[in-house]
Amino acid sequence: MRSPMKHLLLLLLCLFYIALPAQENEQVIKALKQHINTSENGKKLKWMDSLSNYVYFDTNRNPDSILAETIDFAVQLDSLNIAMYQLSNRMDFLNNNEGKPEKALREYKRLSQKAALLQNKGTKAKLFLNIGDSYYYIKEYETAVKYYDTTQVFAKQANEERLLGLAKMYKAGTQSQMGHFAESSQGLQESIKIFKRLKDTFNIISAKNSLSILYSQNGFYEEAQKERDEAIAFAKAIKSYSQLISFYANAATDAKKQNKPKRRIENLLLAKKASDSSMHASFYNPILLSHLSIAYAQQDSITLAETYLKKLEKTIAGTQNQRNKELHIEALKDYWFAKKNYKKALQYGKEHLTINRNSSNFENIMTAEKFLADVYEAQNNDAQAYRHFKAYENIKDSISNVQKAKGLSYYQTLYETEKRDSKIEAQQKDIALLDAENRLKNHWMLFGSLGMLGAFAGVLLYRSRTAAKKRQKLQERFSQDLIKAQEDERTRVARELHDSVGQKLMLLTKKTKNTGDAAMESLAGNTLEELRSISRGLHPASLEKLGVTKAIETMINEVDANTNIFFTNEIENIDGDLTPDQALHLYRIVQEVLNNMVKHAEAKAASVSIHKKGKTIEAFIKDNGNGFEYSEKLNNGESLGMKTLLERAKIIHSKLTIQSAHLKGTSVLLEIPT
């Protein structure tokens, strides 16, 4: 990723100036700048690259300007590897130090055509990892996951295990935000294995912290605290202040969920202390000051709430990034509510809800709805209070309860399995110890003990394999139950939107036509159409109205009309041959395959055929696109979409066959027994 010459130049300079600790940074930087000023072209770029790396990795100075200059000069000399390597460093700085992911993405998009020409797989992996981080910070979680997946591909090709571990860990954290708890847990466990192989203590701690967050998200607060306490001890030992900030902040969140305000504030203060000792105080302090102001306001400690609010305003003065604006709004709403200025509390509460509705963080949306319900209740506006409280309860019931109930069962199983395995391991050690003691007493007893031990080992091996099969079945059952629960919930939410909110919006649309206000009429109409679109996305009503045959034909025609793919289809009428469950999963499987085709295949032509063959219905989909190595993706766990297809097929007791190869297209055959 970086040439030996660059390492040598930087190492010589560092060794030369190591005798001057007080002036080391400035002397090294001065020497590097002198070399830059007296060199040209390629040599100048090498010195600029060394200076960028030194300032970025080894000092507390702001590296943004030298990184930007190095990137532009490298592009000018067509040195793509240096340009993209330093671009990834700059994106990392903008994401994690400056809190400016939007600017980081603008810089990438400015150079995206150059990035497409890059050949170095390791540099590509590093760059895509930071692009994923940018999308994570702006809460475009699905896009972030795609870039983390791409990072894993290039990291494997470059044999960059650390980048592979980071991509798995960051993807798992993103999936946790999306509510995909099972996939998140698996990804974290995989990343921990990689970091243990590399003896990377820092990232082992980070992954364990994420695991503790997963436990707390599902209500296992004691287990979360245990994981966190172990990680805190490691972090203190290596003085990893940035990680300590995260640990204490997460502990504060758990304390809030458990209604322990004193412990919540104690942990926030510890996080603030760690932040002040870290190199990234400018990034973390606005978050912590906002949370401290909110915590004190919710405890009616208005003076302290105001103190931290003023500190927040002083800290973010002159900054323009969206994150700091959101933190300020969130603090203001609770401050004014504590001051009983309900007009201002309502103003900032509405802004806070609008911001969170644009994200997929359901806990934040629920909190925002609950806050508005409290404000309206304080104003004696019972109708509005009830409306927001009902929205809060609906979101909580329809999303949080379904996901968390499944997650609880899943993690409880993992937790009990871990305890059982630990117990078995302890028993094995005890048996080995007793065997060693008995060997000294009686030679014949030794052979008897060994025979018993062999029998026990055989039984243990059998039980271990049986337990593994049971765990696999449990995971499959969990996945299938989760899919069923999601479909049921989608259907329920879609019907509620249509029957309740939809009817009211339709009435509102009719009334606005009589007002003569064209803008209001347009807004009402657009809102109604958007609601209908969301409802259709949640549950395909055409299945019930038109039947599965016509619904699939309509879907194919829509894809045909809105893409450059040429479709042919031969679909027999199968409406009376499938149960409602089979029809729904057939529709979803076809939908997923077409979505993947449009997003990834770059196909020019495709065909869909559905025919009755005896007591079986065969659905066959084929395209002439890029294709992929199916077995490799499935075995490496890189395709959640494919696994979902397989689980859907299992639910309706069907056989799904996927055949694909690089540049040879893809074919999918689903055989459904009737």
Secondary structure in CASP SS format (residue, H / E / C, confidence):
PFRMAT SS
TARGET T0000
AUTHOR 0000-0000-0000
METHOD secondary structure of the structure
MODEL  1
M C 1.00
R C 1.00
S C 1.00
P H 1.00
M H 1.00
K H 1.00
H H 1.00
L H 1.00
L H 1.00
L H 1.00
L H 1.00
L H 1.00
L H 1.00
C H 1.00
L H 1.00
F H 1.00
Y C 1.00
I C 1.00
A C 1.00
L C 1.00
P C 1.00
A C 1.00
Q C 1.00
E H 1.00
N H 1.00
E H 1.00
Q H 1.00
V H 1.00
I H 1.00
K H 1.00
A H 1.00
L H 1.00
K H 1.00
Q H 1.00
H H 1.00
I H 1.00
N H 1.00
T C 1.00
S C 1.00
E C 1.00
N H 1.00
G H 1.00
K H 1.00
K H 1.00
L H 1.00
K H 1.00
W H 1.00
M H 1.00
D H 1.00
S H 1.00
L H 1.00
S H 1.00
N H 1.00
Y H 1.00
V H 1.00
Y H 1.00
F H 1.00
D H 1.00
T C 1.00
N C 1.00
R C 1.00
N C 1.00
P C 1.00
D H 1.00
S H 1.00
I H 1.00
L H 1.00
A H 1.00
E H 1.00
T H 1.00
I H 1.00
D H 1.00
F H 1.00
A H 1.00
V H 1.00
Q H 1.00
L C 1.00
D C 1.00
S C 1.00
L H 1.00
N H 1.00
I H 1.00
A H 1.00
M H 1.00
Y H 1.00
Q H 1.00
L H 1.00
S H 1.00
N H 1.00
R H 1.00
M H 1.00
D H 1.00
F H 1.00
L H 1.00
N H 1.00
N H 1.00
N C 1.00
E C 1.00
G C 1.00
K C 1.00
P H 1.00
E H 1.00
K H 1.00
A H 1.00
L H 1.00
R H 1.00
E H 1.00
Y H 1.00
K H 1.00
R H 1.00
L C 1.00
S H 1.00
Q H 1.00
K H 1.00
A H 1.00
A C 1.00
L C 1.00
L C 1.00
Q C 1.00
N C 1.00
K H 1.00
G H 1.00
T H 1.00
K H 1.00
A H 1.00
K H 1.00
L H 1.00
F H 1.00
L H 1.00
N H 1.00
I H 1.00
G H 1.00
D H 1.00
S H 1.00
Y H 1.00
Y H 1.00
Y H 1.00
I C 1.00
K C 1.00
E C 1.00
Y H 1.00
E H 1.00
T H 1.00
A H 1.00
V H 1.00
K H 1.00
Y H 1.00
Y H 1.00
D H 1.00
T H 1.00
T H 1.00
Q H 1.00
V H 1.00
F H 1.00
A H 1.00
K H 1.00
Q H 1.00
A C 1.00
N C 1.00
E C 1.00
E H 1.00
R H 1.00
L H 1.00
L H 1.00
G H 1.00
L H 1.00
A H 1.00
K H 1.00
M H 1.00
Y H 1.00
K H 1.00
A H 1.00
G H 1.00
T H 1.00
Q H 1.00
S H 1.00
Q H 1.00
M H 1.00
G C 1.00
H C 1.00
F H 1.00
A H 1.00
E H 1.00
S H 1.00
S H 1.00
Q H 1.00
G H 1.00
L H 1.00
Q H 1.00
E H 1.00
S H 1.00
I H 1.00
K H 1.00
I H 1.00
F H 1.00
K H 1.00
R H 1.00
L H 1.00
K C 1.00
D C 1.00
T H 1.00
F H 1.00
N H 1.00
I H 1.00
I H 1.00
S H 1.00
A H 1.00
K H 1.00
N H 1.00
S H 1.00
L H 1.00
S H 1.00
I H 1.00
L H 1.00
Y H 1.00
S H 1.00
Q H 1.00
N C 1.00
G C 1.00
F C 1.00
Y H 1.00
E H 1.00
E H 1.00
A H 1.00
Q H 1.00
K H 1.00
E H 1.00
R H 1.00
D H 1.00
E H 1.00
A H 1.00
I H 1.00
A H 1.00
F H 1.00
A H 1.00
K H 1.00
A H 1.00
I C 1.00
K C 1.00
S C 1.00
Y H 1.00
S H 1.00
Q H 1.00
L H 1.00
I H 1.00
S H 1.00
F H 1.00
Y H 1.00
A H 1.00
N H 1.00
A H 1.00
A H 1.00
T H 1.00
D H 1.00
A H 1.00
K H 1.00
K H 1.00
Q C 1.00
N C 1.00
K C 1.00
P H 1.00
K H 1.00
R H 1.00
R H 1.00
I H 1.00
E H 1.00
N H 1.00
L H 1.00
L H 1.00
L H 1.00
A H 1.00
K H 1.00
K H 1.00
A H 1.00
S H 1.00
D H 1.00
S H 1.00
S C 1.00
M C 1.00
H C 1.00
A H 1.00
S H 1.00
F H 1.00
Y H 1.00
N H 1.00
P H 1.00
I H 1.00
L H 1.00
L H 1.00
S H 1.00
H H 1.00
L H 1.00
S H 1.00
I H 1.00
A H 1.00
Y H 1.00
A H 1.00
Q H 1.00
Q C 1.00
D C 1.00
S C 1.00
I H 1.00
T H 1.00
L H 1.00
A H 1.00
E H 1.00
T H 1.00
Y H 1.00
L H 1.00
K H 1.00
K H 1.00
L H 1.00
E H 1.00
K H 1.00
T H 1.00
I H 1.00
A C 1.00
G C 1.00
T C 1.00
Q C 1.00
N C 1.00
Q H 1.00
R H 1.00
N H 1.00
K H 1.00
E H 1.00
L H 1.00
H H 1.00
I H 1.00
E H 1.00
A H 1.00
L H 1.00
K H 1.00
D H 1.00
Y H 1.00
W H 1.00
F H 1.00
A H 1.00
K C 1.00
K C 1.00
N C 1.00
Y H 1.00
K H 1.00
K H 1.00
A H 1.00
L H 1.00
Q H 1.00
Y H 1.00
G H 1.00
K H 1.00
E H 1.00
H H 1.00
L H 1.00
T H 1.00
I H 1.00
N H 1.00
R H 1.00
N C 1.00
S C 1.00
S C 1.00
N C 1.00
F H 1.00
E H 1.00
N H 1.00
I H 1.00
M H 1.00
T H 1.00
A H 1.00
E H 1.00
K H 1.00
F H 1.00
L H 1.00
A H 1.00
D H 1.00
V H 1.00
Y H 1.00
E H 1.00
A H 1.00
Q C 1.00
N C 1.00
N C 1.00
D H 1.00
A H 1.00
Q H 1.00
A H 1.00
Y H 1.00
R H 1.00
H H 1.00
F H 1.00
K H 1.00
A H 1.00
Y H 1.00
E H 1.00
N H 1.00
I H 1.00
K H 1.00
D H 1.00
S H 1.00
I H 1.00
S H 1.00
N H 1.00
V H 1.00
Q H 1.00
K H 1.00
A H 1.00
K H 1.00
G H 1.00
L H 1.00
S H 1.00
Y H 1.00
Y H 1.00
Q H 1.00
T H 1.00
L H 1.00
Y H 1.00
E H 1.00
T H 1.00
E H 1.00
K H 1.00
R H 1.00
D H 1.00
S H 1.00
K H 1.00
I H 1.00
E H 1.00
A H 1.00
Q H 1.00
Q H 1.00
K H 1.00
D H 1.00
I H 1.00
A H 1.00
L H 1.00
L H 1.00
D H 1.00
A H 1.00
E H 1.00
N H 1.00
R H 1.00
L H 1.00
K H 1.00
N C 1.00
H H 1.00
W H 1.00
M H 1.00
L H 1.00
F H 1.00
G H 1.00
S H 1.00
L H 1.00
G H 1.00
M H 1.00
L H 1.00
G H 1.00
A H 1.00
F H 1.00
A H 1.00
G H 1.00
V H 1.00
L H 1.00
L H 1.00
Y H 1.00
R H 1.00
S H 1.00
R H 1.00
T H 1.00
A H 1.00
A H 1.00
K H 1.00
K H 1.00
R H 1.00
Q H 1.00
K H 1.00
L H 1.00
Q H 1.00
E H 1.00
R H 1.00
F H 1.00
S H 1.00
Q H 1.00
D H 1.00
L H 1.00
I H 1.00
K H 1.00
A H 1.00
Q H 1.00
E H 1.00
D H 1.00
E H 1.00
R H 1.00
T H 1.00
R H 1.00
V H 1.00
A H 1.00
R H 1.00
E H 1.00
L H 1.00
H H 1.00
D H 1.00
S H 1.00
V H 1.00
G H 1.00
Q H 1.00
K H 1.00
L H 1.00
M H 1.00
L H 1.00
L H 1.00
T H 1.00
K H 1.00
K H 1.00
T H 1.00
K H 1.00
N C 1.00
T C 1.00
G C 1.00
D C 1.00
A H 1.00
A H 1.00
M H 1.00
E H 1.00
S H 1.00
L H 1.00
A H 1.00
G H 1.00
N H 1.00
T H 1.00
L H 1.00
E H 1.00
E H 1.00
L H 1.00
R H 1.00
S H 1.00
I H 1.00
S H 1.00
R H 1.00
G H 1.00
L H 1.00
H C 1.00
P C 1.00
A C 1.00
S H 1.00
L H 1.00
E H 1.00
K H 1.00
L H 1.00
G C 1.00
V H 1.00
T H 1.00
K H 1.00
A H 1.00
I H 1.00
E H 1.00
T H 1.00
M H 1.00
I H 1.00
N H 1.00
E H 1.00
V H 1.00
D H 1.00
A H 1.00
N H 1.00
T C 1.00
N C 1.00
I C 1.00
F E 1.00
F E 1.00
T E 1.00
N E 1.00
E E 1.00
I E 1.00
E C 1.00
N C 1.00
I C 1.00
D C 1.00
G C 1.00
D C 1.00
L C 1.00
T C 1.00
P H 1.00
D H 1.00
Q H 1.00
A H 1.00
L H 1.00
H H 1.00
L H 1.00
Y H 1.00
R H 1.00
I H 1.00
V H 1.00
Q H 1.00
E H 1.00
V H 1.00
L H 1.00
N H 1.00
N H 1.00
M H 1.00
V H 1.00
K H 1.00
H H 1.00
A H 1.00
E C 1.00
A C 1.00
K C 1.00
A E 1.00
A E 1.00
S E 1.00
V E 1.00
S E 1.00
I E 1.00
H E 1.00
K E 1.00
K E 1.00
G C 1.00
K C 1.00
T E 1.00
I E 1.00
E E 1.00
A E 1.00
F E 1.00
I E 1.00
K E 1.00
D E 1.00
N C 1.00
G C 1.00
N C 1.00
G C 1.00
F C 1.00
E C 1.00
Y H 1.00
S H 1.00
E H 1.00
K H 1.00
L H 1.00
N H 1.00
N C 1.00
G C 1.00
E C 1.00
S C 1.00
L H 1.00
G H 1.00
M H 1.00
K H 1.00
T H 1.00
L H 1.00
L H 1.00
E H 1.00
R H 1.00
A H 1.00
K H 1.00
I H 1.00
I C 1.00
H C 1.00
S C 1.00
K E 1.00
L E 1.00
T E 1.00
I E 1.00
Q E 1.00
S E 1.00
A C 1.00
H C 1.00
L C 1.00
K C 1.00
G C 1.00
T E 1.00
S E 1.00
V E 1.00
L E 1.00
L E 1.00
E E 1.00
I E 1.00
P E 1.00
T C 1.00
END
